[in-house]
Amino acid sequence: MTSSLHHLLKKCTNMIQIKQIHAQLTTTGLMLSDVHLQGRFLSLAASLDSGDLHYPALIFSQLHHPNIFFYNTMIRAYSMTVTPLNSISVYTQILQANLLPDIYTFPFLLKACSQGPAFVQGQSVHGQAVKFGLDSYIYVNNALIHFYSITGHIEDARQLFDGAEELDVVSWNSMISSYARIGHIRTAKSLFDQMPDRNTISWSALIAGYVQCGLSREALSHFSRMQAELIKPNEVTLVSVLSACAQLGALEQGKWVHGYLKSNNMEGSVFLGTSLIDMYAKCGEVELAKEVFNGMKAKNLLAWTTMIKGLAMHGRGQVALALYSDMEMAGIVPDDVTFIGVLCACTHSGLVDQGRQIFESMSRNYGILPKIEHYGCMVDLLARCGLLDEAKHMVDNMPMEPDALIWGALMAGCRYYRNVELAEYVGKQLIQLEPDNGGVYVLLANIYAASGRLQDARKVREMMETKGIVKVAGCSVVEIRGTVYQFIVGDTTHPQIREILMKWEEIEKKLELEGYCPNKTEIFLDIDEEDKEEALARHSEKLAIAFALIDNVNGVPIRIVKNLRVCSDCHTVTKLISKIYNREIVVRDRTRFHLFKDGSCTCKDYW
C-alpha cells in the first residue's frame, strides 16, 4: 500500500489529486504513522499550492510532533508566497517546540526577509544563525551574502564574503550579481576575473551588468568570450544579449541569437519572445517584431506592451491602437506602462483626438491615475500638433510639478512652430531644473538662431562658457557585416578616418548637385562659414553613413543608432543620401525612428 502511494505521489500534478491522496492517507491511517510519507506529501502539497498555503498549513497542523524537516518545508513554502514573512512565525514555533534549527532553516528564512523586504527581521535571523553556530556553513553564509546584497547593504555582504572560511561558485556569483546590479561594474569584473571557476550564472551576471550600465559593446564582447569557452548560455544570458543588441541596433547579432533559440527549442519562452520583439523593433525591423509576436503561443501583458511600444516608435500609430484594442478584447488588462506606449503611438502619429480619449480612459475605465510620464506624452502630442496653448494649459494644471521632460516636449513644439516667445519662457524653466544640461542651452540658442536673433544665440553660448557647461558629444553606432562600429562627433581616431573623409567629400559633391545648402543656423560658434561647414560634416551620423557607404553592399539598409536628437542639417542630408545612393537608411535617435527612403523620412520632418 505504501509503495503504491509513493508511486501516486510521483505522478501527482495538481491540488485535486493531492486531496484525493490525502483522503487515502487519512483512511488508511498512514497519515499519522508513516513519517517519510508525511514528509513527501507535505512537500508536494506545499509546492503545488499557488495560493496562501491554507491547505498545506492545515495538513501541517494535524501532524503529531513534526520534526525540523516539516518546519523547514513550511518555511520554504511561505518564502515563495506573497506573504513571505509568515516564515518567521513558523520559525517561532520551532523555538517554542524546543527543536534545533539546521543549515536548511536559515537560507529560506533569509530568502523570506529578502522578499519582504524586512532588513531588521533578517538581521535577527542572522543573529539566530550565529547563536546556533550555523552561520559559518557555506549554505547559510551564501544566503546571508545574498540577503545583505539584495537589501542594499553591499558592504555587509562583502565583509561576509571576505571573511568566509569556504567559498563556492554561488558565493562568487552572488557578489558579482550584487555589484553589477548597483552599477559597480568594474568591481564585478574584478571579482569575475578572480573566480577559480565560472559557470553560466557567472557570465550571465556580468553580461547583464554591462547591459544595465549601458556598456552593450562590452556585453557582446563577453558573450563572444563565453561562447569561446564553450559555456552554454541560459535564458537570462540571452535576454541580456538581446537587450544589448537592441541598445546598439545590432540587427545581425540579434538575428544570430534568434537562430540560436530556434535551433535549441527555446522559442516558447515568453521572456525571450518579448526580448526578440524589443530587439527587432529597436533595430528598425518592426515587421520581424510583429512576426515574432504573432507566432507566440502565450502572450503576457509585457509582450503586448512591448509590441505596442515598438509600433509607436516607428510611427505606426493606427496599427498600435488596433493592437491595443485586440489586447483589450483578449481580456488583458493594461497597466500604466501600457498606456505610455499607447499614448506614444498617438504622439508619433499626430492622433490628437484618440490621445485625449485614451488619456481620459485611464482613470475612467481602469482606475489608473495618470503619472507624470502620461502627462508628458500628452504635452508632446499637443505640442507636435501645434496646439501650444493647450499644451501649456495642461502643463500649468497638472496635479504634479512639471519636470524637464515635460518642458522639453513643449520646447520641441516651440522650435518646430517657431514660437520664440514661449520658447524663452520654457527655456528659463528648463535651465532652472537642469542648469548643467548643455542640450537645453543648445536648443534655445538654435531657436534664436533659426529666427535670426543671432545676438541672443551668442548670449546663450556665452552663458554656457561662463558656467563651464559642455554639450554631450554626439555618438553614433553602425553595424556592418555583424560588427558594431562607433563614431564620436569630430572623430579623428578611427583607423579608416582618411577613407571616411574622402568618401564624405564625394558625398558632398553629389549633395551640391541636388541643390543642398548646409544649414548653419545650428552651428552658433564664432567661426567662419567654411569652418561651420566642416563642423557639420564631422557630425557622428554623417561619419557613420560615409563609413557604411565605403562598404557598399547594394540593397542592404544602413542602420544607425544615435545618442542625441538628429540635427536638422543631418536630417536633410540623410534624406538626400537615401535618394542619391538608392539606400534605405534607418536612424534611431533619442526620440524616435527615422526611415529615410527615396529622399523622404517617415517622421514627416517632425521629431
ZIQUIJO-V323290 format. One line per field, one symbol per residue. ss: DSSP state (h for helix, s for strand, l for the rest). burial: I if it has 9 or more other C-alpha atoms within 8 Angstrom, else O. A space follows every 10 residues. Layout:
ss = ???
burial = ???
This chain:
ss = lhhhhhhhhh hlllhhhhhh hhhhhhhhlh hhhlhhhhhh hhhhhhhhll lllhhhhhhh hllllllhhh hhhhhhhhhl lllllhhhhh hhhhhhllll llhhhhhhhh hhhhhhllhh hhhhhhhhhh hllllllhhh hhhhhhhhhh lllhhhhhhh hhhlllllhh hhhhhhhhhh hlllhhhhhh hhhhlllllh hhhhhhhhhh hhlllhhhhh hhhhhhhhll llllhhhhhh hhhhhhhhll hhhhhhhhhh hhhllllllh hhhhhhhhhh hhlllhhhhh hhhhhlllll hhhhhhhhhh hhhlllhhhh hhhhhhhhhl lllllhhhhh hhhhhhhhhl lhhhhhhhhh hhhhhhllll lhhhhhhhhh hhhhlllhhh hhhhhhllll lllhhhhhhh hhhhhhhllh hhhhhhhhhh hhhllllhhh hhhhhhhhhh lllhhhhhhh hhhhhhhlll llllssssss llssssssll llllllhhhh hhhhhhhhhh hhhllllllh hhllllllhh hhhhhhhllh hhhhhhhhhh lllllllsss sslllllhhh hhhhhhhhhh llllssssll llssssslls sllllll
burial = OOOOIIOIIO OOOOIOIIOO IIOOIIOOOI IIOOOOIIII IIIIIIOIIO OOIOOIIOII OOOOOIOIOI IIIIIIIIIO IOIIIIIIOI IOOIIOOOIO IOIIIIIIII IIIIIIOIIO OIOOIIOOII OOOIIIOIII IIIIIIIIII IOIIOIIIOI IOOIOOIOIO IIIIIIIIII IOIIIOIIIO IIOOIOOIOI OIIIIIIIII IIOOIIIIII OIIOOIIOOO IOIOOOIIII IIIIIIIIII IIIIOOIIOO IIOOOIOIOI OIIIIIIIII IIIIIIOIII OIIOOIOOIO IOIIIIIIII IIIIIIIIOI IOIIOOIIOO OIOIOOOIII IIIIIIIIII IIOOIIOIIO IIIOOOOIOI OOOIIIIIII IIIIOOIIOO IIOIIOOIOO OIOIOIIIII IIIIIOOOOI OOIIOIIOII IOOOOOIIOI IIOIIIIIII OOIOOIIIOI IOOIIOOOIO OOOIIIIIII OIOIOIIIIO IOOOOOIOOI IOIIOOIOOI IIOOOOOOOI OIIIOOOOOO OIIOIIIIII IIIIIIIIIO OOOOOOOIII IIIOOOOOII IOIIIIIIIO OIIIIIIIIO OIIIIIIIII IIIOOOO
